[in-house]
Amino acid sequence: MQYLPVCDNSSHFKGTKLTIQVTVKDNNLEQALRSLKKKMQREGLYKEMKLRKHYEKPCLRRAREKEESIRRVRKLSRRNND
């Protein structure tokens, strides 16, 4: 049994260290990679890496976060109304 650890010190997690572990069973590396990708997607690491690729000014970051928040609230309200 092997583990594929992935660590990230992103600001999203406010100083905590995120560790994702994936168990490799029967030397099935493809299945372990699929599982790792799913976990990374759920944790939002792909989005975080994309945002950190280039510097984002604080005013633009706040504007983007505000737009995301508004979008998230609208989506939740649509779900609740249906």
C-alpha positions in Angstrom: 0.0 0.0 0.0 1.4 3.4 -1.0 0.3 7.0 -0.4 0.5 9.9 -2.7 0.5 13.0 -0.4 -0.3 16.4 -1.8 0.3 19.5 0.3 -0.8 23.1 -0.2 -0.4 26.2 1.9 -3.1 28.4 0.3 -4.6 31.5 1.7 -8.0 29.9 1.3 -7.3 27.6 4.3 -5.9 30.5 6.5 -2.6 29.1 7.5 -3.6 25.5 7.9 -1.7 22.9 5.9 -3.9 20.8 3.7 -2.8 17.2 3.1 -4.6 15.0 0.7 -3.8 11.3 0.8 -4.7 8.7 -1.8 -4.3 5.0 -1.2 -2.8 3.0 -4.1 -4.3 -0.5 -4.1 -2.9 -3.4 -6.1 -0.5 -1.0 -7.9 -3.4 0.6 -9.7 -1.9 4.0 -10.2 -4.5 5.2 -12.7 -7.3 4.7 -10.2 -5.3 6.5 -7.5 -4.6 9.5 -9.8 -8.4 9.7 -10.7 -9.2 9.7 -7.0 -6.5 12.4 -6.3 -7.9 14.6 -9.1 -11.4 14.3 -7.7 -10.2 15.3 -4.2 -8.2 18.2 -5.6 -11.3 19.4 -7.5 -13.5 19.2 -4.5 -11.0 21.1 -2.3 -10.7 23.8 -5.0 -7.0 23.4 -5.5 -7.3 23.7 -9.3 -9.1 27.1 -9.0 -6.5 28.2 -6.4 -3.6 27.3 -8.7 -5.2 29.1 -11.6 -5.7 32.3 -9.5 -2.1 32.2 -8.1 -0.6 31.9 -11.6 -0.5 35.7 -11.8 -0.6 38.4 -9.2 -4.1 39.7 -8.5 -4.4 43.2 -7.0 -6.3 43.3 -3.7 -9.0 45.6 -5.1 -9.6 43.2 -8.0 -9.5 40.2 -5.7 -12.2 41.8 -3.4 -14.4 42.6 -6.5 -14.0 39.0 -7.8 -14.9 37.5 -4.4 -17.9 39.8 -4.1 -19.2 38.7 -7.6 -18.6 35.1 -6.6 -20.6 35.6 -3.4 -23.5 37.2 -5.3 -23.5 34.4 -7.8 -23.4 31.8 -5.0 -26.4 33.4 -3.2 -28.4 33.7 -6.4 -27.8 30.0 -7.1 -28.8 29.0 -3.6 -32.0 31.1 -3.8 -32.9 29.5 -7.1 -32.5 26.0 -5.6 -34.6 26.9 -2.6 -37.4 28.3 -4.8 -37.7 25.2 -7.0 
